[in-house]
């Protein structure tokens, strides 16, 4: 193993201070030691190098040619070391927070707002994971799970939920579908469903005390986005959360003939109680405030 051949660093530190200040007294004051301690360190360094470093005059000192060269190297070294230590001690480590949610929520609500969140919390690395199962939250695969659940849905004791916004739902269709004068008229058209929420139409019709049974010409889709595209194309009438179709509503691709109503479901941010640290809670508080802004 190769060992470094270096003089004592305390002696180099004292030498650099004396050379820079051109004074033993000022160097001692800067390093908070006595004049004799500085003199001892310089003597030790001169003996180690077997070189004279300073020429003492009546009231001042000057550096020898060897000392001038050593002084330049030491000053560069200590400046770089000082800068490195400053950067290390003032560096804020980046924290990763994994947010889990359905693909439709990610695409239609969270991702369009993600840049705003990253600007507010630049030291939090946000990782998105498509999921809507509590198991991934329980297994610590995600830190925050966003999902729409009933107000009365009971969570395991080790989880907390934070209300984000109501999951108001309503029928959506393209502008070419007409003759929708009452809620019952919806039953005359193919209704569009998602496999992720097969009970959405039942939940919505229950608010109007209307018995609903799927028809043979109803269509089913793997994701909300596919169902919305089908509604835009005129393949039927879909049922969707208001906050996830606002973009299509604004650009005129779809209309909500009977508006949106509250059906006892809300979007919640769920988190493990043992993981409610500052970074996770900062994100949850941002999520809670974002829809109101």
LUMPA-306590 format. One record per residue: y, z, x of N, C-alpha, C in turn; residue in three letters. Coordinates in steps of 0.05 Angstrom, whole numbers, padded with zeros to 5 digits, always signed. Layout:
LUMPA-306590
YZXYZXYZXALA/...
END
This chain:
LUMPA-306590
-00024+00000+00017+00000+00000+00000+00025+00000+00018UNK/+00043-00019+00013+00067-00021+00029+00088-00002+00019UNK/+00100+00013+00037+00121+00032+00030+00148+00021+00038UNK/+00167+00027+00022+00195+00018+00028+00206+00034+00052UNK/+00220+00020+00068+00234+00033+00091+00263+00035+00085UNK/+00270+00058+00073+00297+00063+00064+00306+00090+00073UNK/+00332+00093+00079+00342+00120+00085+00344+00136+00059UNK/+00349+00162+00061+00351+00179+00037+00373+00168+00018UNK/+00366+00165-00007+00385+00153-00026+00410+00170-00030UNK/+00407+00197-00028+00431+00214-00031+00450+00209-00008UNK/+00439+00203+00016+00457+00197+00038+00471+00171+00034UNK/+00456+00151+00023+00469+00125+00018+00490+00128-00004UNK/+00485+00145-00024+00505+00149-00045+00530+00162-00034UNK/+00527+00181-00016+00550+00194-00004+00565+00174+00014UNK/+00550+00158+00029+00563+00138+00047+00579+00118+00030UNK/+00568+00108+00008+00582+00088-00008+00607+00100-00020UNK/+00607+00125-00028+00631+00138-00039+00652+00142-00017UNK/+00644+00149+00007+00664+00153+00029+00675+00126+00037UNK/+00658+00106+00039+00667+00079+00047+00687+00067+00027UNK/+00681+00072+00001+00698+00061-00020+00724+00075-00022UNK/+00724+00102-00019+00748+00118-00021+00763+00120+00005UNK/+00750+00112+00027+00762+00116+00054+00770+00145+00059UNK/+00753+00163+00048+00761+00191+00050+00736+00208+00044UNK/+00731+00228+00062+00709+00247+00057+00716+00265+00034UNK/+00742+00274+00033+00750+00292+00012+00748+00280-00016UNK/+00758+00255-00019+00757+00241-00045+00728+00236-00053UNK/+00711+00230-00033+00682+00225-00039+00670+00251-00049UNK/+00676+00273-00036+00666+00299-00045+00675+00306-00073UNK/+00700+00301-00079+00711+00306-00106+00697+00288-00127UNK/+00692+00263-00120+00679+00245-00139+00651+00253-00145UNK/+00636+00262-00124+00608+00269-00128+00604+00299-00134UNK/+00626+00313-00137+00625+00342-00144+00609+00358-00125UNK/+00613+00353-00099+00600+00369-00078+00622+00377-00058UNK/+00615+00393-00038+00634+00403-00018+00638+00382+00004UNK/+00660+00385+00018+00666+00367+00040+00644+00368+00061UNK/+00634+00393+00066+00613+00396+00087+00587+00382+00078UNK/+00581+00382+00052+00557+00369+00042+00559+00339+00047UNK/+00582+00327+00043+00586+00299+00049+00582+00293+00078UNK/+00594+00310+00095+00592+00307+00124+00563+00308+00133UNK/+00548+00327+00121+00519+00330+00127+00504+00305+00120UNK/+00510+00293+00096+00495+00269+00088+00502+00245+00106UNK/+00527+00243+00114+00535+00221+00132+00521+00224+00159UNK/+00521+00248+00169+00508+00253+00195+00478+00246+00193UNK/+00465+00254+00171+00437+00248+00167+00432+00218+00167UNK/+00450+00203+00154+00447+00174+00152+00451+00161+00179UNK/+00471+00171+00194+00477+00159+00221+00453+00165+00239UNK/+00441+00188+00237+00417+00194+00254+00393+00176+00246UNK/+00390+00172+00220+00368+00155+00210+00371+00126+00220UNK/+00396+00116+00219+00402+00089+00227+00405+00086+00257UNK/+00411+00109+00270+00418+00109+00298+00443+00091+00302UNK/+00462+00093+00284+00486+00078+00285+00510+00095+00278UNK/+00532+00090+00291+00557+00104+00283+00569+00088+00260UNK/+00577+00102+00238+00586+00089+00214+00617+00091+00210UNK/+00628+00113+00219+00657+00118+00215+00671+00124+00241UNK/+00696+00115+00243+00713+00122+00265+00735+00140+00253UNK/+00736+00164+00264+00754+00184+00253+00780+00183+00269UNK/+00803+00180+00254+00829+00180+00265+00842+00207+00259UNK/+00867+00210+00265+00881+00236+00261+00882+00244+00232UNK/+00887+00224+00214+00889+00231+00185+00873+00212+00167UNK/+00860+00192+00179+00845+00173+00164+00819+00167+00177UNK/+00802+00151+00164+00777+00141+00176+00775+00111+00172UNK/+00760+00098+00188+00755+00070+00185+00725+00065+00189UNK/+00715+00042+00179+00687+00036+00181+00682+00019+00206UNK/+00659+00024+00218+00650+00007+00240+00641-00020+00228UNK/+00636-00040+00245+00627-00066+00235+00601-00063+00220UNK/+00582-00047+00231+00557-00043+00217+00561-00030+00190UNK/+00579-00011+00189+00584+00003+00164+00596-00015+00143UNK/+00613-00034+00152+00625-00053+00133+00604-00069+00119UNK/+00584-00078+00133+00563-00094+00121+00546-00076+00102UNK/+00539-00052+00111+00523-00034+00095+00539-00026+00070UNK/+00565-00022+00073+00581-00014+00050+00581-00036+00028UNK/+00583-00061+00036+00583-00083+00017+00557-00083+00001UNK/+00534-00081+00015+00508-00081+00002+00505-00057-00017UNK/+00513-00033-00007+00510-00009-00024+00528-00010-00049UNK/+00552-00020-00046+00570-00022-00070+00558-00041-00090UNK/+00548-00064-00082+00535-00083-00100+00511-00070-00114UNK/+00495-00056-00097+00471-00043-00108+00478-00022-00129UNK/+00496-00004-00122+00503+00018-00141+00518+00007-00166UNK/+00534-00014-00163+00547-00026-00186+00526-00037-00205UNK/+00506-00051-00194+00485-00063-00211+00468-00041-00223UNK/+00462-00021-00208+00446+00002-00219+00461+00016-00241UNK/+00487+00020-00237+00503+00033-00258+00504+00017-00283UNK/+00507-00010-00281+00507-00027-00304+00480-00027-00319UNK/+00459-00028-00303+00432-00028-00315+00427-00002-00331UNK/+00435+00021-00319+00431+00047-00332+00448+00048-00358UNK/+00473+00038-00356+00490+00038-00380+00477+00021-00402UNK/+00467-00002-00396+00454-00019-00416+00430-00006-00428UNK/+00414+00007-00412+00390+00020-00422+00396+00044-00440UNK/+00416+00060-00432+00422+00084-00448+00438+00077-00473UNK/+00450+00054-00474+00465+00046-00498+00451+00025-00515UNK/+00428+00018-00507+00412-00002-00522+00399+00011-00545UNK/+00402-00001-00569+00388+00008-00593+00363-00008-00596UNK/+00341+00006-00597+00315-00008-00599+00312-00020-00626UNK/+00299-00044-00627+00295-00058-00652+00271-00046-00667UNK/+00275-00043-00693+00254-00031-00709+00244-00053-00728UNK/+00218-00054-00732+00206-00074-00751+00200-00060-00777UNK/+00209-00072-00799+00203-00063-00826+00190-00086-00841UNK/+00166-00081-00851+00151-00102-00866+00156-00099-00896UNK/+00166-00120-00909+00170-00119-00938+00149-00137-00951UNK/+00135-00126-00970+00115-00142-00985+00125-00147-01013UNK/+00121-00171-01022+00128-00179-01050+00114-00205-01057UNK/+00116-00212-01082+00103-00237-01091+00118-00261-01079UNK/+00104-00284-01077+00116-00308-01066+00141-00316-01083UNK/+00139-00313-01109+00162-00321-01126+00186-00303-01121UNK/+00181-00277-01118+00204-00259-01113+00216-00265-01086UNK/+00199-00270-01066+00210-00277-01039+00227-00302-01041UNK/+00216-00323-01053+00229-00349-01052+00254-00349-01069UNK/+00254-00336-01092+00276-00339-01111+00297-00317-01109UNK/+00290-00294-01097+00309-00272-01097+00315-00262-01068UNK/+00294-00255-01054+00298-00241-01028+00307-00260-01006UNK/+00293-00282-01002+00300-00300-00980+00329-00310-00981UNK/+00339-00318-01005+00367-00326-01006+00387-00304-00997UNK/+00378-00279-00998+00396-00257-00991+00389-00245-00963UNK/+00368-00255-00950+00358-00243-00926+00379-00243-00903UNK/+00394-00264-00900+00413-00266-00879+00434-00244-00882UNK/+00442-00238-00906+00462-00217-00911+00451-00190-00902UNK/+00425-00185-00908+00413-00160-00900+00411-00158-00870UNK/+00405-00180-00856+00402-00180-00827+00429-00176-00813UNK/+00451-00185-00826+00478-00181-00815+00485-00152-00816UNK/+00478-00139-00838+00485-00110-00842+00469-00092-00824UNK/+00443-00099-00820+00425-00083-00803+00413-00101-00781UNK/+00429-00109-00761+00419-00127-00740+00397-00116-00723UNK/+00394-00090-00722+00373-00078-00705+00347-00073-00719UNK/+00346-00081-00745+00321-00079-00760+00309-00107-00762UNK/+00286-00111-00751+00272-00137-00754+00256-00137-00780UNK/+00265-00154-00798+00252-00155-00825+00229-00175-00824UNK/+00206-00166-00831+00182-00183-00832+00173-00185-00861UNK/+00169-00209-00872+00161-00212-00900+00131-00218-00901UNK/+00119-00206-00921+00090-00211-00926+00086-00216-00956UNK/+00073-00238-00962+00068-00244-00990+00045-00228-01000UNK/+00050-00209-01018+00029-00192-01030+00041-00177-01054UNK/+00024-00168-01072+00033-00151-01094+00013-00130-01100UNK/-00003-00122-01079-00024-00102-01083-00016-00076-01069UNK/-00020-00054-01083-00014-00028-01071-00032-00022-01047UNK/-00055-00035-01046-00074-00029-01024-00061-00033-00996UNK/-00045-00055-00994-00033-00061-00969-00011-00040-00961UNK/+00001-00029-00982+00020-00007-00977+00005+00018-00969UNK/-00016+00024-00982-00033+00047-00976-00045+00046-00948UNK/-00053+00021-00940-00065+00017-00913-00044+00014-00891UNK/-00018+00017-00898+00004+00016-00879+00007-00012-00867UNK/-00001-00032-00882+00004-00060-00873+00032-00068-00880UNK/+00044-00056-00901+00072-00061-00907+00086-00034-00910UNK/+00112-00035-00905+00128-00010-00907+00141-00007-00934UNK/+00149-00030-00946+00161-00030-00973+00147-00051-00989UNK/+00139-00043-01013+00126-00063-01031+00144-00065-01056UNK/+00152-00090-01062+00169-00095-01086+00152-00108-01107UNK/+00151-00096-01130+00135-00107-01152+00146-00099-01179UNK/+00139-00114-01199+00147-00108-01226+00125-00092-01240UNK/+00131-00068-01248+00111-00051-01261+00123-00037-01285UNK/+00106-00027-01303+00116-00013-01327+00129+00013-01319UNK/+00148+00021-01336+00162+00047-01331+00142+00070-01329UNK/+00120+00068-01345+00101+00090-01346+00078+00087-01326UNK/+00079+00067-01309+00058+00062-01290+00057+00086-01270UNK/+00034+00099-01268+00030+00122-01250+00022+00112-01223UNK/+00037+00122-01203+00030+00115-01175+00015+00138-01162UNK/+00000+00132-01141-00013+00154-01126+00008+00174-01116UNK/+00000+00199-01112+00019+00220-01106+00034+00216-01079UNK/+00022+00200-01061+00035+00197-01035+00055+00174-01035UNK/+00060+00162-01058+00080+00140-01060+00104+00149-01076UNK/+00127+00138-01069+00151+00140-01086+00160+00112-01094UNK/+00173+00111-01117+00184+00085-01126+00214+00088-01131UNK/+00228+00067-01125+00257+00066-01129+00264+00042-01146UNK/+00278+00048-01169+00285+00027-01188+00305+00008-01175UNK/+00299-00018-01176+00317-00039-01166+00333-00051-01189UNK/+00319-00063-01209+00332-00075-01232+00311-00080-01253UNK/+00320-00083-01279+00302-00088-01301+00289-00116-01298UNK/+00264-00118-01306+00250-00144-01306+00253-00156-01333UNK/+00277-00165-01340+00281-00178-01366+00267-00205-01366UNK/+00252-00210-01387+00237-00235-01389+00246-00252-01413UNK/+00239-00277-01411+00246-00295-01434+00233-00323-01430UNK/+00231-00337-01452+00220-00365-01451+00241-00383-01437UNK/+00231-00402-01422+00248-00422-01409+00236-00450-01413UNK/+00253-00470-01415+00243-00497-01419+00265-00517-01411UNK/+00258-00542-01409+00279-00561-01403+00296-00568-01428UNK/+00318-00581-01424+00337-00585-01446+00327-00605-01467UNK/+00306-00620-01461+00296-00640-01479+00279-00628-01502UNK/+00270-00604-01498+00254-00591-01519+00273-00580-01540UNK/+00270-00589-01565+00287-00580-01586+00271-00568-01609UNK/+00283-00564-01631+00270-00552-01655+00261-00524-01650UNK/+00275-00509-01633+00269-00481-01628+00289-00464-01642UNK/+00285-00461-01668+00304-00446-01685+00297-00417-01687UNK/+00272-00410-01684+00263-00382-01685+00241-00378-01665UNK/+00235-00353-01659+00214-00346-01640+00187-00358-01648UNK/+00182-00359-01673+00157-00371-01683+00153-00400-01675UNK/+00175-00414-01672+00174-00442-01665+00161-00447-01637UNK/+00162-00426-01621+00149-00429-01594+00120-00435-01596UNK/+00107-00425-01617+00078-00429-01620+00071-00458-01626UNK/+00090-00475-01631+00084-00503-01636+00082-00519-01610UNK/+00088-00506-01587+00088-00520-01562+00067-00509-01543UNK/+00059-00524-01523+00041-00513-01502+00057-00491-01487UNK/+00044-00469-01484+00057-00447-01469+00045-00445-01441UNK/+00062-00440-01422+00055-00440-01394+00051-00411-01384UNK/+00030-00406-01369+00023-00379-01360+00019-00380-01329UNK/+00021-00356-01317+00013-00353-01289-00011-00334-01288UNK/-00029-00340-01269-00053-00323-01265-00045-00295-01256UNK/-00022-00292-01243-00013-00266-01233-00003-00248-01255UNK/+00004-00259-01278+00014-00243-01301+00006-00256-01327UNK/-00020-00255-01332-00030-00269-01356-00021-00256-01382UNK/-00012-00231-01381-00004-00216-01405+00026-00219-01411UNK/+00040-00236-01396+00070-00238-01399+00077-00246-01428UNK/+00064-00267-01438+00070-00276-01465+00063-00255-01486UNK/+00040-00242-01483+00033-00220-01501+00055-00199-01501UNK/+00063-00190-01477+00084-00169-01475+00110-00178-01489UNK/+00117-00203-01485+00143-00212-01497+00141-00215-01527UNK/+00119-00227-01537+00116-00230-01566+00113-00202-01580UNK/+00102-00182-01567+00100-00156-01578+00127-00144-01586UNK/+00148-00152-01571+00174-00141-01577+00184-00152-01604UNK/+00173-00174-01613+00180-00186-01639+00159-00181-01660UNK/+00139-00165-01653+00117-00159-01671+00103-00184-01681UNK/+00099-00203-01662+00085-00228-01669+00058-00228-01655UNK/+00037-00233-01670+00011-00235-01659+00008-00262-01643UNK/-00002-00260-01619-00003-00284-01602-00031-00287-01591UNK/-00041-00312-01593-00067-00319-01581-00063-00345-01566UNK/-00072-00347-01541-00069-00372-01526-00082-00395-01540UNK/-00071-00419-01537-00081-00443-01550-00095-00460-01529UNK/-00111-00479-01539-00126-00496-01521-00108-00514-01503UNK/-00084-00520-01513-00066-00537-01497-00047-00521-01479UNK/-00050-00495-01478-00035-00479-01459-00043-00485-01431UNK/-00025-00481-01412-00031-00488-01384-00027-00463-01367UNK/-00044-00461-01346-00043-00438-01328-00038-00448-01299UNK/-00022-00431-01285-00014-00438-01257-00018-00415-01239UNK/-00022-00421-01213-00028-00400-01193-00003-00384-01186UNK/+00021-00396-01189+00045-00383-01181+00067-00387-01201UNK/+00087-00370-01200+00110-00372-01218+00125-00397-01212UNK/+00128-00404-01186+00144-00428-01179+00132-00453-01191UNK/+00105-00455-01190+00092-00479-01201+00096-00480-01232UNK/+00095-00457-01244+00099-00456-01273+00128-00464-01280UNK/+00147-00455-01264+00175-00462-01269+00178-00493-01266UNK/+00166-00504-01246+00168-00533-01242+00156-00548-01265UNK/+00134-00537-01276+00121-00550-01300+00140-00548-01324UNK/+00154-00526-01327+00173-00524-01349+00196-00543-01345UNK/+00206-00546-01320+00228-00565-01314+00219-00593-01321UNK/+00193-00599-01316+00183-00626-01321+00176-00631-01351UNK/+00179-00611-01368+00174-00614-01396+00145-00612-01405UNK/+00128-00599-01388+00100-00596-01395+00095-00573-01414UNK/+00115-00558-01420+00111-00536-01439+00134-00516-01436UNK/+00130-00493-01448+00150-00471-01447+00138-00448-01431UNK/+00153-00439-01411+00144-00418-01393+00157-00391-01401UNK/+00146-00370-01391+00157-00344-01394+00162-00333-01366UNK/+00187-00324-01360+00193-00317-01333+00214-00295-01331UNK/+00215-00280-01309+00236-00260-01305+00263-00273-01301UNK/+00283-00261-01312+00310-00273-01311+00320-00276-01282UNK/+00316-00255-01266+00327-00256-01239+00314-00277-01221UNK/+00290-00287-01229+00276-00306-01212+00281-00335-01221UNK/+00296-00339-01243+00302-00366-01251+00332-00372-01253UNK/+00348-00353-01242+00377-00357-01244+00387-00382-01231UNK/+00374-00390-01208+00382-00415-01194+00378-00439-01212UNK/+00354-00441-01225+00348-00463-01243+00366-00463-01267UNK/+00374-00439-01276+00392-00438-01299+00419-00448-01292UNK/+00429-00440-01268+00456-00448-01259+00458-00478-01255UNK/+00437-00491-01244+00439-00519-01239+00430-00536-01263UNK/+00425-00523-01286+00420-00537-01311+00392-00549-01314UNK/+00374-00541-01296+00347-00552-01298+00332-00541-01323UNK/+00338-00516-01330+00324-00503-01352+00344-00488-01369UNK/+00336-00482-01393+00351-00465-01411+00333-00442-01420UNK/+00346-00421-01430+00331-00398-01442+00339-00397-01471UNK/+00323-00410-01489+00332-00413-01517+00335-00387-01532UNK/+00321-00366-01523+00323-00340-01537+00332-00318-01518UNK/+00345-00326-01497+00356-00308-01477+00333-00291-01464UNK/+00340-00269-01452+00320-00252-01438+00322-00224-01450UNK/+00300-00211-01453+00299-00184-01464+00284-00165-01446UNK/+00289-00140-01449+00276-00120-01433+00249-00113-01446UNK/+00227-00113-01430+00200-00109-01441+00186-00085-01428UNK/+00201-00065-01421+00190-00040-01409+00180-00044-01381UNK/+00187-00066-01368+00180-00070-01340+00205-00070-01323UNK/+00202-00061-01298+00224-00061-01279+00213-00069-01251UNK/+00231-00080-01235+00225-00084-01207+00230-00058-01192UNK/+00210-00049-01177+00213-00025-01161+00207-00031-01132UNK/+00220-00016-01114+00212-00015-01086+00195+00010-01082UNK/+00171+00006-01073+00152+00028-01070+00148+00033-01040UNK/+00146+00058-01033+00144+00066-01004+00127+00091-01002UNK/+00113+00093-00979+00098+00118-00974+00117+00141-00968UNK/+00111+00164-00979+00129+00187-00975+00132+00194-00946UNK/+00111+00190-00930+00112+00197-00902+00126+00176-00885UNK/+00136+00155-00899+00149+00133-00884+00178+00129-00894UNK/+00189+00149-00907+00217+00146-00917+00236+00153-00894UNK/+00235+00137-00873+00253+00142-00850+00280+00128-00855UNK/+00298+00131-00837+00325+00121-00840+00326+00091-00845UNK/+00310+00076-00829+00311+00047-00830+00299+00037-00857UNK/+00277+00048-00865+00265+00040-00890+00283+00047-00913UNK/+00295+00070-00913+00313+00078-00935+00339+00062-00935UNK/+00348+00053-00912+00372+00036-00911+00367+00010-00926UNK/+00343-00001-00921+00336-00026-00935+00333-00022-00965UNK/+00320+00000-00973+00316+00006-01001+00343+00010-01015UNK/+00361+00024-01002+00388+00028-01014+00402+00002-01016UNK/+00399-00016-00996+00412-00042-00998+00400-00058-01021UNK/+00374-00057-01024+00361-00071-01047+00371-00061-01073UNK/+00374-00035-01076+00383-00023-01101+00412-00031-01107UNK/+00428-00034-01086+00456-00041-01091+00461-00071-01093UNK/+00443-00087-01083+00449-00116-01081+00452-00129-01107UNK/+00436-00123-01127+00438-00137-01153+00463-00129-01167UNK/+00475-00106-01160+00499-00096-01173+00524-00108-01160UNK/+00521-00119-01136+00544-00129-01121+00553-00156-01131UNK/
END
